[in-house]
Amino acid sequence: MATTSSSPVLLAVVLLATMAVLFSPALSAPVYGDEDALSSCPPLHDIVRSTVRAALRQETALAAGLLRIFFHDCFPNGCDASILLLRPRGGAAAETSLGPNLTIQRRAMQLIEDIRAEVHFACGPTFSCADITALATRAAVVASGGPSYALPKGQLDSFFPAPQEAVFQLPDPSTASVATLLRAFASRGLGDPGDLVALSGGHTIGRTRCRFFADRSARMEDTFSRKLAANCSKYPDRLQNLDVVTPDLFDNGFFKALTYNQGVFTSDMALVKDRTTKQATTGGLRTRHG
């Protein structure tokens, strides 16, 4: 699907929209922005945009939190807002209680709930939580400097969490090999190496704690890994920007950092070292969007 001649950041936003289609079998035909959708709730977009922008002015990290919630909701069992179920029916375990989701931002989850409450107050229960999660994620991408993109309308909310085995299929973002990541994405219909590279670009606005890149810093193979190790030794609870070029902007800074050997996660550095993904990682940086 992805092409190596396009800007990675543009591919990333295209794939965000694609995920909502590929990962969600229950969709209606119209898209957001058509006459029917807007007439059902005219203030919808203004509510989402203004609420997200106000929240990001207070805490920029919420953008990465929304992006991660969207991906972690969609990947296991489709974009159905099941990750938002903190007390699922039947006593099932909440997805946020499982290993891959233990560090999901609760503040970002609350932001989605705040938006849902405003939309439903203004228009009634017209839009699902899955719809609102996708819209809030897009608003965060745009507010962080990324381009807008079309989204499908009509995701249905689940009353039950995704199966635990599906949640545990979420790939480890820090240490998984390129081959493992490619298999994981191919299982969800995103089998091109460029798809993996583009979605990894979500790290352009992310942060992480030292324990999640301990394998990279412990090797101390280069100047940057030695710097990571020194910082973590002095401040073990610090938050490290995954994009050390433009940490709060949704742009190509993350990919530029990789070409300078300044990727924080071992799996991110593997994108420029593995021949399968190297061209997709570096090729788009020659475009005007870089």
HUDAHU-V219495 format. One record per backbone hydrogen bond with DSSP energy under -0.5 kcal/mol. CO is the residue of the C=O (numbers start at 1). NH is the residue of the N-H. E is the energy in kcal/mol with one decimal. If there is no record, write none. Layout:
co | nh | e
CO | NH | E
CO | NH | E
This chain:
co | nh | e
3 | 6 | -1.2
7 | 10 | -0.5
7 | 11 | -2.2
8 | 12 | -2.1
9 | 13 | -1.5
10 | 14 | -1.9
11 | 15 | -2.4
12 | 16 | -1.8
13 | 17 | -1.6
14 | 18 | -2.2
15 | 19 | -2.9
16 | 20 | -1.1
17 | 21 | -0.8
18 | 21 | -0.9
18 | 22 | -3.0
19 | 23 | -2.8
21 | 24 | -0.9
25 | 27 | -1.2
30 | 153 | -1.6
31 | 34 | -1.7
34 | 38 | -2.3
35 | 39 | -2.4
36 | 40 | -1.4
37 | 41 | -0.8
38 | 41 | -0.6
41 | 44 | -2.0
43 | 47 | -2.7
44 | 48 | -2.4
45 | 49 | -2.8
46 | 50 | -2.5
47 | 51 | -2.2
48 | 52 | -2.4
49 | 53 | -2.7
50 | 54 | -2.2
51 | 55 | -2.0
52 | 56 | -2.6
53 | 57 | -1.8
54 | 58 | -0.9
55 | 59 | -2.1
59 | 62 | -1.6
60 | 63 | -1.7
60 | 64 | -0.5
61 | 65 | -1.8
62 | 66 | -2.5
63 | 67 | -2.1
64 | 68 | -2.3
65 | 69 | -2.2
66 | 70 | -2.5
67 | 71 | -2.1
68 | 72 | -3.0
69 | 73 | -1.9
70 | 74 | -2.4
71 | 75 | -2.6
72 | 76 | -0.6
73 | 77 | -0.8
74 | 78 | -2.0
78 | 80 | -1.7
80 | 158 | -2.5
81 | 84 | -1.6
82 | 85 | -1.4
84 | 86 | -1.0
88 | 91 | -1.0
89 | 92 | -1.2
94 | 97 | -1.8
95 | 98 | -1.6
98 | 101 | -2.2
99 | 102 | -1.4
101 | 104 | -1.7
104 | 106 | -0.6
105 | 109 | -1.6
106 | 110 | -2.3
107 | 111 | -1.7
108 | 112 | -1.8
109 | 113 | -1.9
110 | 114 | -2.6
111 | 115 | -2.3
112 | 116 | -2.7
113 | 117 | -2.5
114 | 118 | -2.0
115 | 119 | -2.9
116 | 120 | -2.8
117 | 121 | -1.9
118 | 122 | -2.2
119 | 123 | -2.7
120 | 124 | -1.9
124 | 126 | -2.9
128 | 132 | -2.3
129 | 133 | -2.5
130 | 134 | -2.0
131 | 135 | -2.4
132 | 136 | -2.8
133 | 137 | -2.1
134 | 138 | -2.1
135 | 139 | -2.5
136 | 140 | -2.0
137 | 141 | -2.2
138 | 142 | -2.6
139 | 143 | -2.6
140 | 144 | -1.3
141 | 146 | -2.7
142 | 145 | -1.8
144 | 250 | -2.9
151 | 32 | -1.9
153 | 28 | -1.3
159 | 89 | -1.0
163 | 166 | -0.7
163 | 167 | -1.9
164 | 168 | -2.3
166 | 169 | -1.1
167 | 170 | -1.8
172 | 176 | -1.1
174 | 266 | -0.7
174 | 267 | -2.3
177 | 181 | -2.4
178 | 182 | -2.8
179 | 183 | -2.1
180 | 184 | -2.1
181 | 185 | -2.5
182 | 186 | -2.5
183 | 187 | -1.7
185 | 188 | -1.4
185 | 190 | -2.5
186 | 189 | -1.8
192 | 195 | -1.4
192 | 196 | -1.2
193 | 197 | -2.3
194 | 198 | -2.6
195 | 199 | -2.5
196 | 200 | -2.0
197 | 201 | -0.9
198 | 201 | -0.9
199 | 202 | -1.7
200 | 203 | -2.2
201 | 204 | -2.1
202 | 205 | -1.4
203 | 206 | -1.3
206 | 242 | -2.5
206 | 243 | -0.6
208 | 240 | -3.3
209 | 212 | -1.9
210 | 213 | -1.7
211 | 214 | -0.6
213 | 217 | -2.3
214 | 218 | -2.3
215 | 219 | -0.8
216 | 220 | -0.8
222 | 226 | -2.0
223 | 227 | -1.9
224 | 228 | -2.5
225 | 229 | -2.3
226 | 230 | -2.2
227 | 231 | -2.6
228 | 232 | -2.4
229 | 233 | -2.0
230 | 234 | -1.8
231 | 235 | -3.1
235 | 238 | -1.9
238 | 210 | -0.6
238 | 240 | -0.6
240 | 208 | -2.0
242 | 244 | -0.7
246 | 249 | -1.6
249 | 251 | -1.5
251 | 254 | -0.5
252 | 256 | -2.3
253 | 257 | -2.4
254 | 258 | -1.6
255 | 259 | -1.5
256 | 260 | -0.9
257 | 260 | -0.8
257 | 262 | -2.9
258 | 261 | -1.8
265 | 269 | -2.0
266 | 270 | -1.7
267 | 271 | -0.6
268 | 271 | -1.2
268 | 272 | -0.5
269 | 272 | -1.1
269 | 273 | -0.7
270 | 274 | -2.6
274 | 277 | -1.0
274 | 278 | -1.7
277 | 281 | -1.9
278 | 282 | -2.2
279 | 283 | -2.8
280 | 284 | -0.6
282 | 285 | -1.0
283 | 286 | -1.4
284 | 287 | -1.6
287 | 290 | -1.7
